[in-house]
Amino acid sequence: MNKSKRTDRDSLVKKAAYLRLMAIKLAEDMKSGTFKSLYKGQGIEFSGVRDYIRGDDVRSIDWNVTARMNKPFVKVFEEDRELQIFLIVDTSLSMQLECQNVTKYDVLSETAALITIAAELNNCSIGAVFFDGEINFSCKPAMGKEQIMLLLSHLDNLPSSNTVGSVLGSAINGAGKLLKKRSLVFVLSDFRTSDWEKPLISLAQRHDVVALRIKNKYDSELPVIGTVPFVDVESKTSMILPSFSEKFKREWKSQNENNQKKWQSVCVKHGIIPVVMNTTDSPLKVLTSFFSGARGR
């Protein structure tokens, strides 16, 4: 399991035109289906007054303006429907291990790029925080091509630090501090860390949160290569694992399944939408399925 490197061939910036074509369908799905139930607007805002028309609700009459103008006026309100999107992107070492010639981060970055471009197509503001063992980059939601290219560039360029561990909990807390109004937040990670539950639950109390868990074949089955030393890239813990042992293979699979069930239970219990994506899945299909109404698997 070797660490993968980003190449020009894989560059999201160079693939932007191709990704934009794919994101058109995704942008359309954002406007319908699950989009409406996920995001109900920021509320009703006062926008002005107009002349009273017969049949208007008398409760909407602006009595102060009516008294000044000596004829009836009613208040006019508009619903704030602007969608604000935020990405919490995991770039930690466990995301960069290659399995079947692809890494979790390869699939995650394309997924994040599609969301980013779809946000641009829908004139939505979008921001992000990138993390591994530390916070590497964060920006408040904004609109415009400069913001889109900035995010695509950071999705392309993995941090050089690659510090040990994952500060997922800190990244979630940081996102909560950056977001001043209700947003649609995507947490893109393999969740192979701890101390993320409370921050995620807290974030979901004020925002619509989608927890997208990326996994690969090794999460349920390791290759049979004998008794070999393994090193956890996140904690640097080393151990000898008997990959040929049937008991070990069952325990490895069971532990990963239990972790995923626990994660999904936390999400469902607290109104967080769980979405599971395999590295063999098409990011576009998973996202369009989600936005058209299929909430996870």
Sequence and secondary structure as in RCSB ss.txt:
>XXXX:A:sequence
MNKSKRTDRDSLVKKAAYLRLMAIKLAEDMKSGTFKSLYKGQGIEFSGVRDYIRGDDVRSIDWNVTARMNKPFVK
VFEEDRELQIFLIVDTSLSMQLECQNVTKYDVLSETAALITIAAELNNCSIGAVFFDGEINFSCKPAMGKEQIML
LLSHLDNLPSSNTVGSVLGSAINGAGKLLKKRSLVFVLSDFRTSDWEKPLISLAQRHDVVALRIKNKYDSELPVI
GTVPFVDVESKTSMILPSFSEKFKREWKSQNENNQKKWQSVCVKHGIIPVVMNTTDSPLKVLTSFFSGARGR
>XXXX:A:secstr
  B    GGG TTTTHHHHHHHHHHHHHHHTSTHHHHH   SEEEEEEEEE  TTS GGGB HHHHHHHTS EEE
EEEEE   EEEEEEE SGGGGBEETTEEHHHHHHHHHHHHHHHHHHTT EEEEEEESSSEEEEEEEE SHHHHHH
HHHHHHS  S   SS  HHHHHHHHHHH  S  EEEEEE   SSS HHHHHHHHTTSEEEEEEEE GGGT     
 EEEEE TTT  EEEEETT HHHHHHHHHHHHHHHHHHHHHHHHTT EEEEEETTS HHHHHHHHHTT    
